[in-house]
Amino acid sequence: MQAKFSINCRKCQRLVKFLDEVKVSYPDYHARPVPAFGDVAPKLLIIGLAPGMHGANRTGRPFTGDFAGILLYKTLYKYGFSSYDESVSATDSLRLIGCRITNAVKCLPPGNRPELNEIRNCNGYLSAEIASFVAGEGRALLALGTVAHRAGLIAMGLKSKAYPFGHGIIHTLPNNLTLYDSYHCSRYNTQTKRLNVRMFEQVFEKICANLALHIKTKG
């Protein structure tokens, strides 16, 4: 079921309680649901997990202000999706080009681990975002991690068994969409070498090739 995003959403009792506690400890933090960021008519929609404590939860912009965004924004800039290679705050001059970033869960979860009911509560927002993306002739979805992958499929009414997650895997979906999977660009994944720069860039090279072919075919 689609739902219009609200920065004042308080559907999930556990998350509401946690964010209220965070706001007391860090009164200058955003500490609310974090809206999507980027081009209003994108060709690429990136789905992350959830805001990070001292990143998006602090700044109010996805993947901004913590380690997880470093690799993402450098890569977006390298492949022409961003005007700068670093996202500092929600008020800087960075803009995304043909790209938009959202999260499976819009609020910071304790331990960065959302519960299934929280993913489902937030899924209506993701469903609306994907529906708008498709209506705007969006082409490529990029899921960063298993949770984002599954949340995206739920939002589209698709079964996870039919589209298993795996880094570098490409799924052809209904509605002329292509879903790309990547390990999440978290500090843990890069420090343990589960994900490195080249692995991440290879995913974007496939996305760019797909988008270029789509544009050429339409032209």
Number of C-alpha atoms within 10 A of each C-alpha: 13 15 13 10 18 13 11 9 13 15 11 15 10 14 20 19 11 15 25 14 13 19 16 11 10 14 12 10 19 19 26 25 26 26 18 22 20 20 18 15 18 23 21 24 27 21 28 26 27 26 31 25 21 18 23 30 29 27 24 23 25 32 31 25 23 21 17 22 23 19 20 22 21 17 19 20 16 15 14 15 24 23 16 16 19 20 24 18 18 16 10 9 10 16 16 20 19 17 23 25 20 25 28 30 28 29 31 28 22 14 8 13 13 19 15 11 10 20 22 17 14 25 25 19 25 29 23 18 21 20 16 15 22 19 11 13 14 23 21 26 26 23 28 22 20 19 23 26 26 21 27 25 20 18 22 19 11 15 11 14 8 9 17 14 22 14 19 16 13 21 16 12 15 9 13 11 16 19 22 24 23 24 20 24 23 20 16 13 14 17 10 9 10 13 19 15 14 9 14 19 17 13 18 20 12 14 23 17 10 15 18 12 12 12 10 9 8 7 6
